[in-house]
């Protein structure tokens, strides 16, 4: 092979004529592509082989912890099936501060998973999603469900959602949790979950009728004071932070099973009752006073008039008791000479 000329024209630089220069150029292009992929995926997981986890979802939604408007029937407090997706940084199931996808909207409002599954399958064709898993629903506010997960180094992140039932469009979830850390799989992770609003329905209470938000808003976290409205079912102004509505615990298994069950609801060995959180005090709420009633009574002694108010929300868990609901005041009946 003859040596290449020491000086090259601009046209020759664009398309190298020497084999070794062409190889160098191809190598640089390959390295730049690898760098771009690495940047898109965040820190690439360098763990050797896949990892198997047991995922346990536990609901803590009880009348002691969340006494305000706690749903007792039609339907009672419960949880939908949980949807979990393993993926890389090129996919996002949901994100706080971003608009809900059609799949997230359908799931958050109605608990329907068809669109979510479709979105995950489309991302899987791009190799952004590894697998999708589901747990059975929980027919009470307190309880647990679980499933097995298999994560690959190329799809080491986990996102999940479970709908709050009943609710307008509220859910709990995890966004892009990376289970690969410093080149190895994490052994155990426990996360406390608090409610999110999908931004697609404008209801304030658990049993609010369907009232679409137009235009849709971004996904936001529901807090003890946001939305700042007394009608909000999670409005607890005395609390700086809501108690966890649910928790998720991920435990790595010692051996990786050869087969995975995509839908399961295991009864775990040594299962314990869900953790009890402190009771949330709920203060009494009353209406405004009514107008004063007519003055009635003998002229000699003066009359009495009344006004009333009624209870909007009864106290619970040592909350502030209700004040008096009736008030009386002296008055002068009509057609009487004033004595004062």
Backbone torsions as a table, in degrees:
resi	resn	phi	psi	omega
1	UNK	NA	126.1	-178.1
2	UNK	-76.3	144.4	179.8
3	UNK	-65.4	153.0	-179.9
4	UNK	-82.5	152.5	-179.9
5	UNK	-64.3	145.2	-178.2
6	UNK	-66.1	-28.7	-180.0
7	UNK	-118.6	138.9	-176.5
8	UNK	-128.5	146.3	177.7
9	UNK	-76.6	161.9	178.9
10	UNK	-57.1	-37.3	178.9
11	UNK	-66.4	-34.1	178.3
12	UNK	-72.4	-30.3	177.6
13	UNK	-67.2	-34.2	179.7
14	UNK	-67.7	-34.1	-178.9
15	UNK	-135.5	90.8	-176.1
16	UNK	-58.2	139.0	179.6
17	UNK	-95.4	-18.2	-179.0
18	UNK	-90.4	139.1	-177.9
19	UNK	-58.5	-42.3	-176.5
20	UNK	-68.7	-33.3	176.2
21	UNK	-68.1	-37.5	177.2
22	UNK	-63.3	-39.2	178.5
23	UNK	-65.2	-41.4	178.7
24	UNK	-62.8	-42.6	179.8
25	UNK	-63.6	-43.3	178.8
26	UNK	-63.8	-37.2	179.1
27	UNK	-65.3	-41.8	178.0
28	UNK	-63.2	-41.6	178.3
29	UNK	-62.4	-41.0	-179.9
30	UNK	-65.1	-42.3	180.0
31	UNK	-65.5	-37.5	178.3
32	UNK	-66.5	-37.6	177.2
33	UNK	-65.1	-42.6	178.6
34	UNK	-62.2	-40.1	178.1
35	UNK	-64.5	-38.8	179.2
36	UNK	-65.8	-41.8	178.5
37	UNK	-64.5	-41.7	178.6
38	UNK	-62.6	-38.7	178.7
39	UNK	-67.4	-37.8	179.8
40	UNK	-67.4	-33.7	-178.0
41	UNK	-87.6	1.0	-173.5
42	UNK	74.2	-148.0	176.2
43	UNK	-76.0	117.5	-177.1
44	UNK	-66.7	137.4	178.1
45	UNK	-77.0	124.6	-179.4
46	UNK	-106.8	18.6	178.6
47	UNK	-64.9	148.4	179.2
48	UNK	-87.4	108.3	176.2
49	UNK	82.2	173.0	-177.8
50	UNK	-77.7	174.2	177.1
51	UNK	-136.9	141.3	179.0
52	UNK	-107.4	136.8	-179.9
53	UNK	-129.1	150.8	165.1
54	UNK	-99.8	123.4	177.4
55	UNK	-102.8	125.5	177.7
56	UNK	-120.0	118.3	175.6
57	UNK	-100.9	127.0	-178.6
58	UNK	-124.5	124.6	176.3
59	UNK	-88.3	136.4	178.7
60	UNK	-119.1	22.5	-175.2
61	UNK	-81.8	96.2	-175.9
62	UNK	-127.4	160.1	177.0
63	UNK	-68.0	-18.6	176.4
64	UNK	-75.8	-40.5	-177.7
65	UNK	-85.2	-34.9	-178.8
66	UNK	-130.8	72.7	-173.3
67	UNK	-73.8	-21.4	-173.5
68	UNK	-71.2	120.5	176.6
69	UNK	54.5	30.6	-176.6
70	UNK	-58.9	124.9	-175.9
71	UNK	-71.3	122.7	179.8
72	UNK	-106.0	-21.4	-179.9
73	UNK	-160.7	163.3	174.0
74	UNK	54.6	58.2	-15.4
75	UNK	-91.7	164.3	174.8
76	UNK	-72.8	169.4	178.9
77	UNK	-58.9	131.7	-179.2
78	UNK	-163.2	177.6	-178.8
79	UNK	-124.3	143.0	174.0
80	UNK	-74.2	176.1	168.6
81	UNK	-59.3	148.5	177.7
82	UNK	-94.8	135.0	177.9
83	UNK	-108.1	125.6	179.3
84	UNK	-126.5	137.5	-177.8
85	UNK	-130.8	131.0	171.1
86	UNK	-95.7	138.5	-172.2
87	UNK	-162.5	179.6	171.1
88	UNK	-111.7	-169.7	-173.6
89	UNK	-73.2	-5.0	178.6
90	UNK	-85.5	1.8	179.6
91	UNK	-134.3	144.9	175.7
92	UNK	-140.6	119.5	179.1
93	UNK	-66.9	-46.3	176.7
94	UNK	-158.1	161.5	-178.8
95	UNK	-151.6	131.0	175.7
96	UNK	-62.4	134.4	-179.3
97	UNK	87.8	-2.7	178.2
98	UNK	-115.2	156.5	178.3
99	UNK	-68.9	150.7	177.9
100	UNK	-74.7	138.7	174.6
101	UNK	-72.4	166.2	175.9
102	UNK	-55.7	-36.2	178.8
103	UNK	-67.2	-43.6	178.3
104	UNK	-64.5	-41.3	179.0
105	UNK	-61.1	-46.9	-178.6
106	UNK	-63.0	-38.6	-179.0
107	UNK	-73.8	-44.9	-176.8
108	UNK	-66.2	-33.5	-178.2
109	UNK	-86.2	-43.6	-171.0
110	UNK	-121.8	-5.0	-178.0
111	UNK	73.4	16.9	-178.7
112	UNK	-89.8	133.6	-173.6
113	UNK	-105.3	0.1	-173.4
114	UNK	-57.6	-49.5	-177.7
115	UNK	-68.4	-37.3	177.4
116	UNK	-61.5	-44.4	178.8
117	UNK	-62.5	-41.2	178.6
118	UNK	-61.2	-44.8	179.3
119	UNK	-63.4	-40.3	179.7
120	UNK	-67.4	-38.2	179.1
121	UNK	-66.7	-39.0	177.0
122	UNK	-63.6	-40.2	177.6
123	UNK	-69.2	-29.1	178.8
124	UNK	-67.3	-33.4	176.7
125	UNK	-63.8	-27.8	176.5
126	UNK	-87.7	4.2	-179.1
127	UNK	63.6	28.6	176.0
128	UNK	-94.4	-19.3	-179.6
129	UNK	-119.2	138.6	177.1
130	UNK	-91.5	-69.2	-177.6
131	UNK	-141.8	163.8	177.5
132	UNK	-127.1	136.8	-176.4
133	UNK	-130.3	158.6	177.2
134	UNK	-139.2	146.5	169.6
135	UNK	-111.1	163.0	174.9
136	UNK	-70.1	154.8	176.6
137	UNK	-71.3	167.1	178.5
138	UNK	-117.0	123.5	-173.2
139	UNK	-83.5	10.5	175.4
140	UNK	-138.0	167.9	177.2
141	UNK	-74.7	-24.4	179.2
142	UNK	-114.8	128.6	-178.6
143	UNK	160.1	-176.7	179.9
144	UNK	-142.6	156.4	170.5
145	UNK	-139.2	161.8	-175.9
146	UNK	-154.3	164.0	177.0
147	UNK	-158.0	166.6	175.9
148	UNK	-99.0	141.5	178.3
149	UNK	-121.9	147.0	173.5
150	UNK	-124.6	116.3	-179.0
151	UNK	-109.0	137.7	177.3
152	UNK	-103.5	153.5	179.1
153	UNK	-57.1	-31.0	-178.5
154	UNK	-78.1	-18.0	177.6
155	UNK	-134.4	70.6	-171.7
156	UNK	-92.9	0.4	-179.7
157	UNK	-96.6	153.2	-178.3
158	UNK	-130.3	131.3	172.1
159	UNK	-127.4	148.2	-178.9
160	UNK	-152.9	161.6	179.5
161	UNK	-147.6	146.1	169.5
162	UNK	-142.2	132.3	-177.4
163	UNK	-81.2	140.6	172.0
164	UNK	-81.9	120.6	-178.8
165	UNK	-119.5	124.8	-1.6
166	UNK	-85.9	153.9	174.6
167	UNK	-171.3	160.3	178.0
168	UNK	-66.1	-54.9	179.5
169	UNK	-159.8	44.0	-174.4
170	UNK	-102.3	146.8	-179.0
171	UNK	-154.0	166.6	168.7
172	UNK	-117.6	156.4	-177.9
173	UNK	-174.7	177.4	177.4
174	UNK	-128.9	134.3	-178.1
175	UNK	-113.3	111.9	168.8
176	UNK	54.9	53.4	173.8
177	UNK	-79.8	120.4	179.7
178	UNK	-89.8	117.7	-179.0
179	UNK	-89.8	-0.2	175.4
180	UNK	-104.9	123.0	-175.5
181	UNK	-134.3	123.0	179.5
182	UNK	53.0	44.2	174.5
183	UNK	78.6	10.2	179.8
184	UNK	-144.1	158.5	-179.3
185	UNK	-79.5	138.3	178.9
186	UNK	-71.1	143.7	-174.7
187	UNK	-80.1	-42.2	-176.3
188	UNK	-154.4	138.2	178.7
189	UNK	-138.0	132.7	174.5
190	UNK	-125.7	128.4	-177.1
191	UNK	-125.7	136.8	173.4
192	UNK	-90.4	133.1	-175.5
193	UNK	-112.1	135.4	175.8
194	UNK	-123.6	160.5	-169.0
195	UNK	-72.8	149.7	174.0
196	UNK	-123.8	151.2	175.5
197	UNK	-105.8	124.9	-177.3
198	UNK	-71.1	-14.7	177.4
199	UNK	79.4	15.9	-177.3
200	UNK	-111.9	-11.1	179.3
201	UNK	-134.3	139.8	-172.1
202	UNK	-95.6	13.6	-179.3
203	UNK	-67.5	147.3	179.5
204	UNK	-99.7	-26.5	-171.8
205	UNK	-117.4	166.8	-179.8
206	UNK	-56.7	-38.5	-173.9
207	UNK	-102.6	20.0	-179.4
208	UNK	-61.5	142.0	174.6
209	UNK	-68.1	161.7	-179.5
210	UNK	-65.4	119.2	179.7
211	UNK	-139.9	89.9	-173.8
212	UNK	-56.0	139.6	174.0
213	UNK	-82.5	119.8	-176.0
214	UNK	-131.1	113.6	0.5
215	UNK	-77.1	159.3	179.3
216	UNK	-60.4	149.0	177.2
217	UNK	-103.8	171.5	179.3
218	UNK	-75.9	161.4	176.6
219	UNK	-67.7	129.0	-179.7
220	UNK	-132.6	153.5	176.6
221	UNK	-82.1	137.1	174.7
222	UNK	-86.8	128.8	-179.8
223	UNK	-119.6	-179.1	-179.6
224	UNK	-66.9	-16.2	-179.0
225	UNK	-132.3	14.0	178.7
226	UNK	-142.9	116.8	5.3
227	UNK	-66.5	140.6	-176.5
228	UNK	-84.6	73.4	-178.1
229	UNK	-146.7	130.4	-177.7
230	UNK	-57.9	-25.5	-178.8
231	UNK	-75.1	-16.1	-178.4
232	UNK	-63.1	129.7	-176.8
233	UNK	-64.9	-21.2	178.4
234	UNK	-105.7	18.4	-178.7
235	UNK	-82.9	106.9	177.6
236	UNK	-129.5	81.4	-172.5
237	UNK	-62.4	-19.2	178.8
238	UNK	-77.5	-14.7	-177.8
239	UNK	-97.2	138.0	173.8
240	UNK	-78.6	-23.7	-179.4
241	UNK	-152.5	140.6	176.7
242	UNK	-68.0	145.3	170.8
243	UNK	-64.0	160.0	177.1
244	UNK	-61.1	131.8	176.2
245	UNK	-80.6	-26.1	178.7
246	UNK	-160.9	167.3	173.3
247	UNK	-133.6	155.0	174.1
248	UNK	-125.5	130.2	176.6
249	UNK	-121.6	128.6	179.3
250	UNK	-116.6	123.2	-178.0
251	UNK	-124.6	124.0	-179.8
252	UNK	-73.8	136.0	177.9
253	UNK	-88.6	150.8	-178.0
254	UNK	-67.1	-36.6	-179.8
255	UNK	-118.7	145.0	178.3
256	UNK	-88.4	115.7	-179.7
257	UNK	-66.6	152.0	-179.4
258	UNK	-79.2	-24.2	179.3
259	UNK	-126.6	145.0	-179.8
260	UNK	-115.4	141.5	176.2
261	UNK	-98.4	109.9	-175.3
262	UNK	-69.4	-19.7	178.7
263	UNK	-134.6	116.4	-177.3
264	UNK	-151.5	166.2	178.0
265	UNK	-152.6	72.3	-171.5
266	UNK	-68.7	144.9	165.6
267	UNK	-91.7	108.9	-171.0
268	UNK	-75.2	146.2	173.1
269	UNK	-64.4	145.1	-179.7
270	UNK	58.0	32.1	-179.9
271	UNK	-64.7	140.4	179.2
272	UNK	-121.2	163.9	177.5
273	UNK	-65.9	150.3	177.3
274	UNK	-55.7	145.8	-179.5
275	UNK	-59.5	136.4	178.3
276	UNK	-93.0	124.2	175.8
277	UNK	-95.8	164.3	-178.2
278	UNK	-62.2	149.3	-179.5
279	UNK	-68.8	140.9	-179.9
280	UNK	-93.2	118.6	178.3
281	UNK	-68.8	137.0	178.7
282	UNK	-121.3	115.4	-178.4
283	UNK	-77.8	151.5	175.8
284	UNK	-68.3	142.0	174.6
285	UNK	-124.4	133.0	-179.5
286	UNK	-124.3	161.0	179.2
287	UNK	-75.9	174.3	171.5
288	UNK	-70.4	159.8	177.2
289	UNK	-65.3	145.8	172.0
290	UNK	-74.9	173.6	174.0
291	UNK	-68.0	155.3	176.9
292	UNK	-65.5	141.2	176.6
293	UNK	-77.4	179.0	179.5
294	UNK	-68.0	147.7	178.4
295	UNK	-80.8	130.1	-177.4
296	UNK	-138.5	141.6	177.5
297	UNK	146.7	167.1	179.4
298	UNK	-68.6	144.9	-177.9
299	UNK	-63.6	-35.2	-175.1
300	UNK	-62.5	-39.7	-176.6
301	UNK	-99.8	-6.9	-175.4
302	UNK	84.8	154.4	-177.2
303	UNK	-99.8	178.6	177.7
304	UNK	-127.6	145.9	173.8
305	UNK	-128.6	156.4	-174.1
306	UNK	-127.4	154.8	166.3
307	UNK	-145.8	155.5	-174.0
308	UNK	-136.1	164.4	169.4
309	UNK	-144.8	165.3	-175.7
310	UNK	-128.8	165.3	-175.9
311	UNK	-81.9	124.8	173.5
312	UNK	-89.0	-37.0	-176.5
313	UNK	-147.9	121.2	-179.0
314	UNK	-77.2	146.7	-178.7
315	UNK	-71.6	157.7	177.7
316	UNK	-150.8	154.5	174.0
317	UNK	54.7	49.8	176.4
318	UNK	65.4	28.0	175.6
319	UNK	-74.8	171.9	-178.7
320	UNK	-59.8	126.0	-179.0
321	UNK	-67.7	166.3	-178.5
322	UNK	-74.8	144.0	176.5
323	UNK	-80.0	-177.5	177.4
324	UNK	-61.9	140.8	-178.1
325	UNK	-102.1	-3.7	179.8
326	UNK	-135.8	141.6	-179.4
327	UNK	-135.5	138.6	179.2
328	UNK	-119.2	151.7	176.7
329	UNK	-151.1	145.9	178.1
330	UNK	-71.6	151.7	179.8
331	UNK	-156.0	173.2	176.6
332	UNK	-106.9	117.7	-178.2
333	UNK	-60.4	154.8	177.1
334	UNK	-58.6	148.2	177.4
335	UNK	65.6	22.0	175.3
336	UNK	-112.2	146.3	175.7
337	UNK	-73.2	138.3	-177.8
338	UNK	-66.9	130.9	179.9
339	UNK	-102.6	-1.4	-178.0
340	UNK	-119.7	NA	NA
